[in-house]
Structure formats: C-alpha cells, structure tokens
Amino acid sequence: MLDQTSHTETSRDTDASSFDSTAELLAPLPDEIRRHLYYTLGIHENESDPSYCYSALATAVRDRVVPYWRETRHRFRESTERRVHYLSLEFLLGRSLNNAVQNLDLDAEARQGLHQYGVTLEEIAEEEHDAGLGNGGLGRLAACFLDSCANLKLPVAGYGIRYEFGMFHQFIEDGRQVEAPDHWLRDGNLWEIERPEHTKTIKFFGHTERCFDEKGTPFSRWVGTHDLLAVPYDMPIPGYKNETVNTLRLWKSEATETFDLEEFNSGNYPDAVVQKNNAEQISMVLYPNDASENGKELRLKQQYFLVSASMQDVLEKWVDQYGEDFTDFGRLNCFQLNDTHPACAVPELMRLLMDEHKVDWDSAWQITTRCMAYTNHTLLPEALERWSVALFSRLLPRLLEIIYEINERFLTQVAKKHPGDTELRRRVSLIEEGDQPHIRMAYLSIVGSFSVNGVAALHTELLKNGLFSDFYRIWPEKFNNKTNGVTQRRWLSHCNPGLRNLLYDAIGTEWESDMQHMKKLVPFADDAGFRHKWQDVKLQNKRRLAEYVKSHTGVEFMESAMFDVQVKRIHEYKRQLLNVLHVIHLYDRISRGDTKDMVPRCVLIGGKAAPGYHVAKLIVKLINNVASVVNADPKTKDLLRLVFFPNYRVSSMEIICPGTELSEQISTAGKEASGTGNMKFMMNGAVTIGTLDGANIEIREQAADENFFLFGLDAKGVVEAKKHYDPNAIIAGDADIQRIMELLEGGAFNQQEPGIFDLLTKGIRSGYDQWLTIADLRGYINAQAEASKTYSDQDKWNRMSILNSANSGWFSSDRTIQQYADEIWGAKPLQDS
C-alpha cells in the first residue's frame, strides 16, 4: 500500500475537528432565512416576494449542507478504499431545494420559516428552475445514482458539463413542437460553488511530435494546440439523513484569454472576442444538433472536454496525495462510463499517464483496463457512436494515435486466440474501414474496460448474444447485468406526500432508506379499509394532476376516469404512435355509439422529440391533431380526453407520476434497454400495460403476472415476425383496425392539411416497419379492454395497485448502486470520522 501524505488540497479544507462547531454557529432555520433576506439580499421582510424567499431559504439550507459536505470531502480524502468517478454527459437533476430539505430533514423548519412571509414551501419550490442537464432517462438515471451513492455513503463523485442552456423548452404551436432555449442559469444557481483553483487546460487540434527523454526513451508530445480552460463548479449531493454529502463537479469552458486587446484597440470588436466565444460554445448547449459537420465537431469536443478535465482532476488529486507512483492507481480508482459519450476516457488516461507522467505503455494499459467500467444503454445499432477518423485526426490527433495502437495490439491478441478468423478481426476492430473510416466508440469502451454491463436482464442477454456477441465470445467474464433503479426518496416520498404518510402509518419509515421494507405492504392489499384509504390518496393525486393539466393545456380531466399516461422521449421505438391509434379506436367506438360498459379514460402523452427527428415531431403533431378532434366532439364528453402535455420535465413528472393509474410501457420488444419511468409509476401504484421489453419483464416478475397487462410479441417473436411481416393483411383481416386506418388516412384529423400524415401511414403499412406497429395493435387493443374491465372493479384495481407498489423495492437505485459497488467497483462506504 502506498503511503498517504498530507498535501495542498487537504490543507485548504478546514480540519474535520471544526465541523461540529461550524454547524453549531447556525441559528434556527427561520432566523437564518430572515438573516439572508436582510443581509445577503438586502430585502426588508415586508418587501419579500417568492423569488427572494426562495433565495433566502435556499441559501440558508445550503449553509446547513456545507459542513456535511466539507466533512464528507475530508473522509473521501482520508479513505484508503477505492474511489469511484461517474462520468456522464448528462445529469438530469431537476430541482435541488426540495431534495436538500428532505434529505436534511428540514421540512418542518422550512415551512415554519416561510409561514411568517405568507408563502408555502410548494410555492417557493416553483421559483427554482429545473437543472435540465440531460435529455431523458440516461441523465435522470445518473441523478438517481448519485442520490443513492450518497445515501449508501459510497465514495463516488460525479463529473459532467455545466451547460448554459439545458434541454430545450418545448412549446406547441398549431399542434407542432417548437423549441426554445432553456436558459436555466439565467438567475444563477445557488446550489453551485465555483472552484477556479482546480481549473484545467484542455487541448484541441495541433499535431504530435516524437521526442526522447534524457535516457533516450521515446515519448510523444502534443504541440501546436488550441487550448481552452475547464473551470469546475461543484454541486452538493446530500445523502438521506446520514450527514453525507457527495459532489457533482460540472465543467464550464472558458478561453485562455478573454479577448485580443490589439484587435479590440484597432476597432475590430467581433474578432477581439472570437476566441472567447469559440471556447464557451463547448459548454453552451446540451447536445448540439450533429446534422452538420460543425455540430459533429462540437459534440466530440464536448465529450473530450468532459473526460480530459475529469481525468486531469483525478490524477492531480492522486499526485497531490501519493506523488508520481501510480502502482496502486488502478486498484484505488474506478471510472464508470455512462454510455459511450465518455469513451475518450480510455485513450485520454493513456495519454496523460504516458505523456504527462512518463508511464510506459504496458503499465499505463494495465492501469487503464483495471479502472475503466462501461455501461451500455442502447440496443439500437444506429445509436452507438461512431466518429470519423478524419474528424478525430484533425481535432484529437494524439488520441487517434493511441486508439490505433490500442486497436493494433487488441487485434494481435484476437489473432492469437482465434487464428485464421480474419472476419472476426474485421468485425471487432475499433476502426470501421471504408471510404471514410470511423472509430467505433462502444468497441473502444469494451476493449478498454474490465466490466461491461447492461441495464436490464433482457438487455444484457441481447448484448451478449446479439450486439456485442463477438466481444462476449472473447471476454465472457467482462459482461454482467445491473438492472436500473430510481430513488424512492424523490420518486415516492417527495413527489407523493399523501402516499408517503399513508405508508408511514402502515409500515413505518424504513422504506425511505431500504425499499425492501415495502414488502410489508403486501398483506394490506387484502384489507378493505386500507384499500379505501389508498383510493382516497390516489383521488387527491388525480385532482392535483387534473388541475396541472388544465393550467397547461386548458383540457379538463374527469377525476372519475382512468388516468392513462405515457411520458418519455418521443421516438418510434417507444411507440407513442401505437397509443394514439388506440385512442382513435376508442373515438371510433364512441362515434358509432358503441359505448356500453365503456370506462371513461383520460390519456396523457408527453415528451420531447429531438429537433432534427422529423418522424418523431410528426407523431407529436398527430397526437395534438387527434386530441383537438376528440376533445371538441360532444359525443366524447365524460368518456374520453387526450392531451399532449408540453415541455415534459422532471418537475412535471413529480406531479404526473402520483396521479397515474395506467402506465404505458409499450415499446417494441428488444428495443428498450431498461426504462425507468416504468419503475417510478410502479412505486406510486400505477398498473403497467406493456410488452416483454426492457425492465418490464422484471416488473412483471416482481408484481406477478396477474397484476400486469401484457400484450405483444416478445424479442424472439419480433425477429421471427420481420421475416414475413405483412401489415396490410393484418389490417384487412381486422375490422377495428380497418376503421382506425380509414379515419387516419381519410383526413379525419387533418382536414385542413391533406397528406400531412402520409409518411406515418405509409410507415405503418410497410412490411419493413421495424417497430411492428400493426403486428401488436390487436393485442394492445385487447389488453386495453382488459384494463378497462378491471378498472370498473375498483376494489380489484386498488388491490393490484397496492401490490405493484409493495413489490417495487427491487427497482430502487439503492439496490442497483449496491450491486455496482459490490460487483463492479469494489467500493465500500465512507467511515464516519
């Protein structure tokens, strides 16, 4: 074991012995709120509006976070256990105030402090902008994981980018999605602390030179580069009532010089600030559109910017603590790559070890492959990132050299293990040859990592036997499954206070830190009195959701109706199209007077389509057009409503999730890696209608078959069906589906815009429709009919709802992270000082 020494960073932080005294200096929270209004904000209490109250409360709460944060950093540095660095291009944190109030157990004090100003905690929370640093499930998963790491006291730090503009705001105009910038930092961010002393220099462009040291040993130097700065901003991630606060470090890009003074003095003002503007582009916008070459270059810059800054940061701390001896670096550090976006971490760590710290290749490779772990999040081959060699050569020439060397050595190993199998070597090569060679970033991640995991049981099996079968053949020991999870503290305790309090009374509070205690709820499913209380809680949540829907869309939901919800990114494989076809079926029934025993239904669909994804945006338009027709027809009154909820985001889900009764998880089997919305709905007692895809399989196993509405082809059935798929024959043989297509193709929903949905209808009718929409439609209609029939028996429905929630413990991110810690990271909890 290396000797641990005390270096600069340790001395910069106050010693742990002063921690308790620092905490004791704080006055009661109501007094601290008043103090910050007076002295921090310069506001008299009679002048305070909600925005000032938010700032005062958030600052007062942060003051209580900071001592725990400092103490956790001290324990982090003092620990001799393995440290984990979670690299992700997305962290969809949502709002921080309520999370901190909950995890520090400050709810009562916060409400007391706000009462004197005539405002509630809920009103104040609305003043905070969502930290929209992610597109959807990937980023929200990363946020849940950080929460669970802090809850389990694990030494895990998150690394990401501090995007100036997060996920775009979505508006609906004439049924179409319109994007607007999400300037979430417009009013600042009270939950971050700038750490300029840890600024890093990031290199781009230039060329490499071969040099020799004083011993004649060759090494490479990356010169002639265009440099910029990565400035860190730290955000606290508090654990649940455990005095642990981990760190999310977000990097902001800045120019090395603010502007060219000579150009400025000559009157050439635009050119004077061009370097500054170019540098700041990197952290300006979450995921730029990569349809153009400039967009591709900017996205690759973002990815390298993240990993280079983060790797330098970790290595700097290592050298500060252990000096230039990297013998134990791989044993004491682990980098978790959240999908392929941080794949440049593999060659970048090699570069830093070899070029900056003079470690030889073999030692550097041994270190790298001992500390890199890769999580795959997609089964769609087209979603696996590939970068052109030409772009890489221009932008990151030194990394390209290292990647080619990694590939050459890897293919030599493959040839020794599988002599004569040239086709295998071609398939697994990191370089996809052709007129324009590309680097396969997923392959680079696999070759450079000691662990490769999928995120649901089915997903992992499909990776091993399909997408990455060649690599599984070479390294079966690398592959493992870690089914995703979500944090119950935000997605049940915080967002559903009515259900939280009911659970407190019934089974206690232990489930907030250990979801396996939810199993205690199972016997209550047979208690008629409890089922009635459960139904009352759901009704209150439905009323809150109905008010929310009306305020955002103008559409009124009937509280007696089934609330049927599908919220997620708009994508063909997630099959929002299948959902709207069923709505058209219900509308057709109502129009024909076939309403006997029909259960009233309110359908909510929400999600954002990627700005360049034309088909997804056309699906948004179709949903809105169908909604306009359905909601305007007097025949549908009290029977059917459809809304497209605009600008779906984390804070919206906190209201939507508790009010949902039927959870739509209807992706084409074999396409969804896991899903996490399905888990949030299950925790809150929604019953799932879904295919055997992603984590749906495990949800059905946990809840039991009879508490899940199953339909559709499974993954093997999808493969078989594509061999002889004839959707037109299916349509012709099913009168209900014929009528759906007649309405859709006959202009019932686009009378003023003829032909606008032809692309969608042609896709539905195509034998090459890889989403098999028509193949699953009849099964979906039947499963929906079964759901309606069950809903009409509220006693039975409530029993199913309770059992779904009671059996949702497996889908806590605490369980997921504990498995990562035990089976991949080898990480142990930080010990209290």
N, C-alpha and C positions, 0 to 999 in steps of 0.2 A: 504494500500500500504506500502511495506517495505521502510524504509529509505535508500536512496542511499548514500554511503560513498565513500570517495576517498581513494583508496588503491594502492598497489605497482605498478600494471601494468599501471594505469593511470599516475603515476608519471614518469614512464620510457619513455613515449612518450612526445615529445615536445608539449607544450601547443598550442592550436589552434591559439592563437593570433600571433604566429610567422610564421604561414603558409604562409601568403602573402609575407612577407619579404624573406622567403626562396625561393619562386618561383621567386621573382624579382632578386635574385642573379644570375640566369642562363642567360648566354649570348644567342644571337640568335642561332638557331639550327645549321646552317652551322659552326659557330665558335666553338660550343660545339663538333661537330664531329671532327674538326681539333684538338681541345684540347685533346680529348680522344685518337686520333691517336698518338699524340706526347707524352703525359704524362701517360696515362693509359696503352697503348700498346707499347710505346717506338718505334714507327714507323715513319720514315720520309715520307711525303706525296708522294714523288717520288717512294717509295718502296711499297706503299699500294696496295694489291691485294683485290679481292672482299671479302675474308673472314675477313680481317682486317677492311674493310669498313663496313661490317655487324656488327662486334663487336663494332666499334665506334658509328655507328648510333643507334644500339640497346641500348647501354649504355646511350647515350645522350637522347633518347626517354624515357628510364626508369627513368632518372633523373627528367623528367617532370611528370612522373606518380607518383613518390614517395610523393611529397607534398599533392596531392589529396588523395593518399592512407592513409597517416597519418591522414589527416583531417577527412576522412570517418571513420576510426577506432575510432577517438575521438567522432564523432557523434554517432557511434554504441554504445559505452560505456555509453554515456550520455542519450541515448534514454530510455524512460520508456515504449516503445511499445514492442510487442512480437518479439523475435529474432528467426530466423529460421536457422537450421543446416541441410544442404543437404548431406546425407550420401550415397556415391556411390562408388562401387568398380571400376568404370570406369569413366574417363573423357577424351574424345577424342578431345583434344583442337586443334590439328593441329598446325599451326604456329602462333606465338604471335606478331611478328613485325608489319605486315600489319594491324592487328586488333587494335593495340595500336595507330599506325599512323592515322588510320581512325577515331577512337573514340575520339582522342585528337585533331583532325583537323590539323594535321601536314603534310599533303601530299605535299603541295607546298614548305614548308620549307625543307622537307626531300629531295625532288627532286633537289632543289637549292643547298643544301649542297653536294649532291653526284655528281652533274654535274662537279664540279671542279676536280673530280678524274676520269671523263670519264666513269662513270657507271650509270646505271638506278636503280630505286627502285625495278623494277621487277627482275633485275639480282641479286641484293643484297638479296632480299627475298628468292631466291633459296638456299642461303647459310645456311638457318635455317633448322634444322631437324624437321620433324613433331613430336609433342609430342604425340606419339602413345600409350596413356594410356587407350585404350579401344578396344573392338572387332568390334564395328559397331554402329548400331542405338542407343543402350542404352547409350553408352558413349558419342556419339555426341549429343544426346538429352540433357544430363547433361550439356555439354558445352554450348549449346544454352540457356538452362535455366539460367545458371549463368550470361550469357551476358544480358538476359532480366531482371534479378533481379537488376543488376547494372543500366541498362537503366531506370528502374522504381524507382530507389533509395531505394529499399527494403533492410532491414537489414538481409541479407542472406549470410551465409558463407558456402562454400563447404568443404567437408572433403573426402580425398581419399588416395591412396597409391602412393608413388613415386617409381614406378617400374624402375629398372635399365635398363631392356630390355622390350620394349613395344611390341605391336602387331608385329609378325614376318614379315620379308621381304619375299615376295613370288617371286620365280623365276620359269620359265617354262623351263624344260629340256625334250626334246622328247615328248612334249605335257603334261607332268606331272608336278604337283605342287611340288616344292621343297622349304622347309622352311629354312631360315637363320635367325640368331639373329638380332634383331633391337636394336642396342646399341645407342639409341637416345641421351644418356647423354655422349657419348664419348668425345665430345668437350666442355662439361659443358653446363650449362643452365643459360644464362644471365638474364632470367626472374624470377629467384627464389632468395629468401633470406632465409638463414638458421636461425632458431630461437632456438638455443640449450638451452636457458634458460627455454623453455617450454617442455623439454624432459620428457617423461612419462615412467614408468616401466610397462611392460606387463607380466602377469603370465601365465604359462602353466604347465600342469602335477600336481604332488603333490597330496594332499588329504585334506579333511576338518576335522576340529575339532569342537566339540560343547563346547562352553565356557559360562561363566557367568560374567556379569559386577558386579560392586560394589553394585548394588541394587538387585542382584540376577536374573536379566533379562537375558535369554539365547540369545546367538548370535553365529554365525559361523565364523570360521577363516580358511582361505585357506592357508595351510602351505606346506613346503617341495617342493616349486615350482621351476621350471627352469625359471628364469627371463631374459628378454631382454629389450632393450630400443627402444622407438619410438621417433625419432628425427624429428621435424617438419620443413618443407620447405614451405614458403609462396610464392604464385604466385598472382600477381595483376590481377583483372578482371575489366577493365575500362568500365564505362558506356559511352553512346554516347553523347559527348559534354555537359556533365552535372556535371563535377567536382566530380563525384562519382567513387570510385574505391573499389570494394569489394575484398574479399580474398578467394582464394582456398588454403587450408592447406593440404599438402601432407606429409605423414609419411614415413620415412625411418627406417628400422630395423637395430639395431646395438647390438653387445654384450655388456654386462655389463663390461667385461674385454676384452681388445684387444687380449691378449694371455696369456697362462700359462707360466710364467717366469721359473718355476722349470723344466717343461718339455723341454722348449727351451734350458736351460743351460745343460740339460742332453743329448742333441743332438736329441731328439725326436721332430723334427720340425713339421711334419704333425699334431701330437696330440696337439702341443702347440697352434695351431690356429683353432682347430676344433670348439671351442665354437663360435668364431667369424664367421666362415664360416656358421655354422648352423643358427645363428641368422640372417645373411644377406640374407639367402635364401628366407625369407618371402617377402621381397620387391625386389627380384631379377628379377622375370619374371612375366609378366601379365598372370594370369590364367594358372597355370601349368597343364599339362595333368593329369587328375584324373583317368586314366585307372587302375593305380596301387594303392595299399593301401597307399604307400608313397605320391603319388600325391593327394589322398583324404585328407590325414592329412595336407599337405602343404596348400591346398586350404582353409580348415577350419581354419587353423592358420591365413591365410591372412584375412579372414572375421572377426575373433575375434580381431586380431591386429588392424584393422581399427576402429571397434566400441569401443574397450576399450580405445584406445588412445584418440579418439574423445570425448567420454563421460567424461573421466577424464579431458580433456581440458575445456569442457564447465562447468563442476562442479567446477573446480579450479577458473575459472573466476567468477562464481556465488559467491563462498565463499569469494573471494577477494573483491567483491562488496557488498555482503549482509550478510556475515557471515554464520553461520550454520542454519539459519532459511530458510527452504525450502517450507514454506507455499505457496508462490506465484510462485514457480519454474515451475509448470505445466502450469500456466496461461501465463507466460512470455517467455516460450521456446517451440519450436516445432522441432521435428526431423522428417525429411521426408526420409523414407526408399525407396531408388531407387531399386525396386525389392526385392527379398528375400535375396540377398547377405548380407545386414546389419541386418538381423533378430536377430542376437545375441544382438543387442542393447536393446531389451526388457529385457531379464534376466540380462544383464550386468548393466543396470541402476538400476535395483532392487538390485543387489549385492552391487554396490557402495553406494547406499543410505542406505541400511541396515547394511552392514559390515563395511564400512568406516565412515559413518556419523550417524550411530545409529538411523536411522528412522525405525519405526515399519512397519510390513508387510502391513497392511491396508493403511497406509498413503503413503508408497512407491508405492503401486499398484495404488492408486488414482492418484498420481503424474505421474507415467509412462503412464497410459492409457489416461491421459489428454494431453500428449505432443508427443505421437507417432502417425505417419500417414504413411500409406503403399500404395505404387503404385505397381500394378501388371503389368507385361509386357509380359505375355505369356498365350496362350490358350492351349499349349501343356502340358498335364499332366506329361509327362516324363521330362519336363524342370523345374518342380517345385522341388526345392532342398529338399533332404532327407539325413540326416546324421545318421549313425548307432549309437545306444546307446552305443555300446562297444567303438567306437572311442571317442565319447563325454565324456564318463566316464573316459577314460584314459587321454584325453587332457584337458578337461574343467570340472573337477568333481564338482566344486561348482556351475557352471551354470546348470549342469544337475539336481542337487538337486532343484534348483529354478524352472526349467522347469517342473519337476514332480509336484511340489507344485502348480504351476500355473494351470497345467492340472487337478489336483485333484479338485481344487476349481471351475474351469470352468465347469467340468463335473457335479459337485454338483448343480451348477446353472441350467444347462441344464435339469438335472433330475427333479428339482423343477418346471421348466417351461413346461416340456414335460414328465410327469411321465409315466413310463412304456415303454417308447420308447428306449429300450436298443440298438436297431440297429442305431438310430440317434447318441447316445453317442459313439458308436464304430466308426461311420463314421467321427465324428468331433474331436475325440481325437487327441491331439497333438502327441501322441505316436502310431505309426502304429505297432500293435502287430504281432508276428510271430516268427519263429525260430530265426531270427535276427531282433529284434525291431529297428525301425527307428523313428527319430524325423522329423515331417513334418514342415518345416521352414515357409512355406506360412501360415499354420494354426496358428503357433506361432505369426506371424506378424499380422494376423487378430485379434486374441484374445487380443493382447497387444496394439492395436491401436484404436483411436477414429474415424479414417477415412480410408476407403479402396476405392481406385479409379482405374478405368480402363482408357485407353488412347485413346479410340475412342468410338463413340456411340454404334456400334455393339459389340465391345469388351466388354464393360461394361454390356450390356444386356446378353451376353453369359456367363459372370462371374456370374451374379445374377441368371440366370435360368439354368446354367449348372455346371461349375467347382466348384463354391462356393455357390450353391443353398441352402445347409443346413445352412450356416452361414447367408445368406441373409434372410432366414426364421427366424433365431434367432435375427438378428440385421439389419433389413432393413434400419434403419436410418444411418448406417455407410457407405453405399455404394453410390458412386457418380461417375460421369464421368468428366474427364478433357482431352479433345482431344489434342493430342500433337501438337506442332508447332515448327518452326525453325526461327532463327533470320534472318530477311531480310537484316541486315547490312553486314553479311558475305555472305549470300546466294543469294543476288541480288546486293546490292550496291557495295560491294568489288569485287565479282567474275565476275561481268558483267558490266564493266565501260561504254561500249557503250550503253547498255540499260539504265543504270543509268542516263547518260547525256541526252538521249532522253526523259526520264521521267521528268527530271528537267525542260526541255524546255516546256513539255506538261502540267504537273500537279503540278510542284513545287517540293519542297524537304521534305514536312511534312511527307510523307510516310515512311521516314527512321526511324522516331520515333513513327509513328502511321500508321500502314498499312491499316487502314480503308480508308485512303485518296486514296488508289489505285482504289477505286470505280470511282474516277473522270476520269479514263481512259476509261470507258465503251463507251462514245459517240465517242471516237476516232476510235473505231472498224469500224465505217461507213464512215470514212474519207479516201478516196483513197490515198491521198498524204501521210498521216501518215502511212497507211499500207505499202506503198513503203519504207518509212524510216525504219519501223520495220523490213521489209525483209532484208534491207541492213545491219542492225545491226546483224541479225541472220547469214547472209552470212559471215560477218567478224568473228563471233564466230565459225562458222563451219570451216573456214580456219585455225584458231588457233588450233582447236581440231584436224583437219586433220594433221597438222604439228606435233602435240604432239603424235598422234597415229603412224605416220611414224617413228618418232625418237625412239619410244619404241618398235615397233613391226616390222618395215620395210614394213608394208602394207599401200598402198596408198588408201585413201578415195576420191571418186569423189565428189566435192563440190556441184554438181547439184543433187546428190542423197538425198533421205530421210535419215536422221541420226536417227537410231532406236537403243535405248540404254536401257540396263538392267544392273545396277550396284548395288550390295548388297551382303551380305554374301551368300556363296554358300550353299544351303540347299534344300532338296527335296520339302519342302512345298512352297518354293519361286518359284519353277518350272522353273529353267533355262533349264531343260530338255524339257519342252513344247516349249520354244523359239527355241531351236536348231532343234526340229522336224519340226517347220515351215520353218526354213532355208533349211532343207533337202527337204521340199515340193517345195520351190522356185527353188532349184537346180534341182530337178526332172523336173520341168516345163521347165527350160532353156535347159536341156539336151534333152528334147523331142521337142524343137523348139516352145513351147507354150509361146511365148514372146510378143504377140500382146498386145499393151497398157500396158505392164509391166512397172511399175515405178521403176527406179533404187533405190537400197537400200543398205546402209552400216550399218551393225549390229555390235554393240559393246557390249560385255558382260564382266563384271569384277567383282571380289570379291574373297574373301579368304575362303577356306574350312578349317574347324578345322583339325589339324594334325591327329587326330585319327578317322576322319569321312570318312571311306573308300568309301562309295557310292558318297559322295559329291566330293571327289577327282577323282573318276571315271567320274563324269559328266564334270569336268574340262578337263580331258583327251579327252572325246568325243568332246567337243566344239573345242578343238585345232585340233583334227584329221579332223573334218568336215571342219574347216577353211582351213587346208592345202590342202584338195582336191578341195574345192570350189575356193579358190584364185588362184590355179595353173591351172585351166581349162580355156582355151582361150574363151570358149563359154560364160563365166560369165563376161568378160571384159565389163566395163561400165554398168553392170546390177546388180551385187551382190558382196558384200565383207562381210566377217565375221572375226572379231578379238576377241581373248580373251585378254583383257588388263591386264598386270601383275602388281602385287603389288598395287592394288587399295587402295587409302587412301584419307584423307581429301584434301590435296593439289591437288590431281588428280581430285577430284570431282569439284574443283573450276574452272577447265578448261572444264571438260566433261559437266557439267550441263548447261552452257550457250549455248553450241553448239548442244544440244539435241533437236530434233523435235518431236519424238515419245517416250513417257515414258512408259516402260514396267512394269506394276504392276499386275502380273498375278498369284498371289498365290491362292492356293485352298481356296475357301470361308470358313470362320470360323477358319482360322489358323493364319493369320497375326493380331497381336494386333492392330497396327496402321499403321506403316510405316512412315518414314519422308523423304526419298528420293523422294517419290511421291510429297511431298509439295515443295521441292526445285525445281524440274523440273517444276511444275505448275507456281511458281513465275517467272520463266525465260521464260515462254511462250510455254513450251512443251505441247503437247496434250497427254492425258493419254489413253492407251489401258489397260483395266483391268477388274477384276471381282468385284463383290459386296463384298469386303473384307476390313477389317480394315477401315482406313480413306478414302479409295477410295469412299465409299458411300457418305461421306460428301464433297469430292472433286467434285463428280458428281452433288450433290445438289447445290453447290456454282457456279460451272461453267455452269450449265444447261445441261440437257441430251444430247442435240444436239452437245455439244462441248466435248464429251467423247465417246470413242469407247468401248462399253460394250459387254461382252460375258460371257458365262459360267453359271454354277449352282450357286445359292445363298446358304447361310449357311444351310437353311432348305432343299433345294434340294440335297445338299451333303449328309445329313443324310439319306434322302429317297433313294438316288441312291445306297448307300452302301448296302442296303437290298437285292438288286437284280442285282448287278453290273456284267456285262459280257462284258469285253473289247474286247474279241475275236469276239463276234457277231458284235460289232460296226465296228471293223476292216474289217471283211468280207463283211460288207454292204456298205463300202465306198472305192471307187477305189483309191482316192488320198491317203488315209491313208494306204491302202494296199501297194501302191508303196513306201511310206515312210518306212514302216516296212521291205519291201523286200530289200531296199538299206541298211538299218541299220543292218538287220540280215544276209544279203548276203555278208558282208565283204567289202562293197564299201569304208568304211572309216577305215578299219583295215586289209588290205590285208596281211601285214607282221606280224600281231598279232592276229591270229584267236582265236575267242572265248572271246576276252578281254572284250567285252561289253555284254556278255550273262547275267550278273547279272542285268543290266539295262533293257534289252529287256524282260527278264522273269518278272521283276517287273512291267513293263508297261502292260504286258499281264495278270497279276494276277488279279483275282477277288477280292483280298484283298488289292489292291493298294489303300492306304488311301488318296493318292494325286489325284486320279481320272484323271490321265493324258489324257487317251484316251476319257473319257467322255466329256472333254472340248475342245478336239483338233479341231473338226469340227467347233464349234462356234468360236474358236480362228482364224482358217484359214479364215473364212468368215469376221470376224471383221478386220483382217489384209487387206483383199481385199478391204473392205470399206475405210480403212485408205489410201490405195494406190490410190484409185479412188479420194478421197477428196484431196490428196496431188497434184494430177495432175491439180487441180484448185487452183493455188497458192493464188489467191485473197480470196477464201473461207477459205483456210488453215490459212492465216495470220489473218483473222478475228477471227477464232477460237482461235488462239494463243494469240491474244490481250485480248480476253475475259477471257481466263484462267488466265492470269497474273492479269488482272483487278479485278478478283474475288478471288484472293488468300489471301486477307487480313486476313480472318478467321484463316489462318494457320501460323500466326506469333506467335512465342513463347512469345511475349509480351502479347498477348491475353490470352494464356494458363496460364502464370505466374500470370497475374492479377486475373484470376479465382482461382488459388491456394491461392493467398493472401487473396481474399475476402471470399472464401467459405470453405477453409480448415485452413489456417494458422492464419487468423485474424491478418495479418501483415500490417503495414502502412509504407509509405515512410519515410525515414530519413529526418528530418527537417534541413535546412541549418543553420549553426551557425551564 
